[in-house]
């Protein structure tokens, strides 16, 4: 795996990022067990950068990723985005 630094930080991330948009229970998504296998295989291959968002499968993606990375958390970089009606409401304050 090739790595790079994140911006001007000293944070080392894999050049490949695993996207969490397809983790969940919607019709076209990978289910919980399959998603966990995918995440763990990506970690085995050296991917240490995982992206998700609170709207992916209504937050289920973040929960699955959280479960899958148990024991690896100190070795990974997780990026997430906030979107949707609730976040816009919170940003008004």
C-alpha positions in Angstrom: 0.0 0.0 0.0 1.2 3.5 -0.8 0.8 6.2 1.8 0.8 10.0 1.8 0.4 12.7 4.4 -3.0 14.4 5.0 -2.6 18.0 4.0 0.1 19.8 6.0 -0.3 17.4 9.0 2.0 14.5 9.9 -1.0 12.1 9.6 -0.1 9.2 7.3 -3.0 7.9 5.3 -3.3 5.2 2.6 -3.7 6.6 -1.0 -6.7 4.4 -1.3 -9.7 5.3 0.9 -12.5 2.8 1.6 -15.9 4.5 1.1 -18.7 3.5 3.5 -21.6 4.5 1.3 -22.5 0.9 0.4 -22.6 -0.4 4.0 -26.1 -1.0 5.4 -29.4 -2.7 4.7 -30.8 -0.8 1.7 -31.5 -3.0 -1.3 -28.2 -2.4 -3.2 -25.9 -2.2 -0.1 -23.7 -4.8 1.5 -25.3 -6.1 4.7 -23.7 -5.9 8.1 -21.7 -9.1 8.0 -20.5 -8.6 4.4 -19.6 -5.0 5.2 -17.5 -6.0 8.2 -15.6 -8.6 6.1 -14.9 -5.9 3.5 -13.7 -3.4 6.1 -11.4 -6.0 7.8 -10.0 -7.1 4.4 -9.3 -3.5 3.5 -7.4 -3.1 6.8 -5.5 -6.3 6.1 -4.4 -4.8 2.7 -3.1 -1.7 4.5 -6.0 0.7 3.9 -6.1 2.9 7.0 -8.4 5.7 5.6 -12.2 5.1 5.7 -14.8 7.6 4.7 -18.5 7.6 5.7 -21.3 10.1 6.4 -24.2 10.3 8.8 -26.7 9.9 5.9 -25.3 6.7 4.5 -28.0 4.1 5.1 -29.5 6.6 7.7 -26.4 6.3 10.0 -26.1 2.5 9.8 -22.8 2.7 7.8 -21.2 4.6 10.7 -22.4 2.0 13.2 -21.1 -0.9 11.0 -17.7 0.8 10.6 -17.5 1.5 14.3 -18.1 -2.2 15.0 -15.7 -3.4 12.4 -12.8 -1.2 13.5 -12.9 -2.3 17.1 -9.3 -3.1 18.1 -7.9 -1.1 15.1 -9.1 2.4 16.0 -5.7 3.8 16.9 -4.3 2.7 13.5 -7.1 4.2 11.3 -8.2 7.6 10.1 -12.0 7.9 9.8 -13.5 10.8 7.9 -17.2 11.6 8.1 -19.5 14.2 6.8 -22.6 15.7 8.3 -25.6 16.3 6.1 -29.4 16.2 6.2 -32.2 18.0 7.9 -31.0 17.5 11.5 -27.4 18.8 10.8 -28.7 21.9 9.0 -30.9 22.5 12.0 -28.0 22.2 14.4 -25.8 24.6 12.2 -28.4 27.4 12.6 -27.3 28.0 16.2 
